[in-house]
Amino acid sequence: MRVLIPLFDRFTALDAVGPYEVLSRLPGAQVTFVASAVGPCRTDTGSLAIVADASFEDADTGDILVVPGGPGSRAAATDVSLLEWVRRIAAGSTWTTSVCTGADVLGAAGLLRGLEATTHWSATERLASYGATYSARRVVVQGKVVTAAGVSAGIDMALMLAGLVAGEDIAKAIQLAIEYDPQPPFDSGSLSKASADTVELVRRVIAARKP
Amino acid sequence: MRVLIPLFDRFTALDAVGPYEVLSRLPGAQVTFVASAVGPCRTDTGSLAIVADASFEDADTGDILVVPGGPGSRAAATDVSLLEWVRRIAAGSTWTTSVCTGADVLGAAGLLRGLEATTHWSATERLASYGATYSARRVVVQGKVVTAAGVSAGIDMALMLAGLVAGEDIAKAIQLAIEYDPQPPFDSGSLSKASADTVELVRRVIAARKP
């Protein structure tokens, strides 16, 4: 079971590391972080770099593709070498997935056309430009294409995938191993639950970001 | 607001990246990953390396210290240079925290003596050897010392800290930004919820690991 996670400039760390933490625990799984070149790849904050251990040339087949999102996703969605690699891996994968605005990359690669999909709540309107229809579910499964909502939703998606790939007993063991019994101290984690002021505050922060 | 996250060989990625993803979004926060030497530091699986951007000598003060855990925590708890650094940072910090078996490091540094604390559910019996008393809560606050349960509990801990440091409005905005509205597909995330078979399976996996 080979899991490939592509990295690009200004990705969001948890989008990638949430699924990694779950899927790397599947029996026989080998997770590889991939980028245009081997070496450190910086997240959106600039204060964290994850090492890509393989280049796109090195990693030519995978069973599970997980594309993270982040503020860099729109630039990534115009990176021809990344899109070609994503299409090549997706052609042979068992599961092709994205977390958060990683959906921009799947969409730009033409892989969401005609499908329901999700992404970060602030970026849902972009899905139509890829021929996809937004679904408000946290994880959206369409055949072998699975999209997850923003950032932390990748953990839920990966646990669901773990169940499909290795069975519920293994998935439940992974959930216990990472003690995933969430107890958020607030109830503000989705557009439908957060206050209007909270939504406005986050929209302002996102709008002020470099595109 | 300076956040320091020490890394060591065979740490667990999500222990560090969960709190990073929350705390890096605090207004004015600067997160720095620190290790004995600048450069990549490998996680427990071997398939992920995070770059330490500062050495222990480079990073001599911090407001929030977050010590991750992982299978390497027991070796880390015997690393004199790490323990000295942790004690030095903790002496000047506003918050001294651990996630998962990062409690081994705080404990070995003498920082849990006389306190209630938590850690990964599989490692609770070690707390007594540090003079601490195990508490089954997901996040345990004792003055400025905060310990979180296994792996994913660091996200909940960091959101709670964000509320204490910057106020609930900011913490709720961060929760929305990372769309943290958890919907685990199973209900097997704690010792009290998982089946006996699931617990036994995870205990066997942990017991088979290199100490």
Interface residues (C-beta under 8 A of the other chain):
Chain A: T12 A13 L14 V17 G18 Y20 E21 S24 R25 Q30 V31 T32 F33 P40 T45 S47 L48 A49 I50 V51 D53 C100 H120 W121 R138 V139 A149 G150 V151 S152 A153 I155 D156 L159 M160 G163 E168 D169 A171 K172 A173 Q175 L176 A177 I178 E179 Y180 D181 P182 Q183 P184 P185 F186 S188 G189 S190 L191 K193 A194 S195 D197 T198 V199 L201 V202 V205 I206
Chain B: T12 A13 L14 V17 G18 Y20 E21 S24 R25 Q30 V31 T32 F33 P40 T45 S47 L48 A49 I50 V51 D53 C100 H120 W121 R138 V139 A149 G150 V151 S152 A153 I155 D156 L159 M160 G163 E168 D169 A171 K172 A173 Q175 L176 A177 I178 E179 Y180 D181 P182 Q183 P184 P185 F186 S188 G189 S190 L191 K193 A194 S195 D197 T198 V199 L201 V202 V205 I206
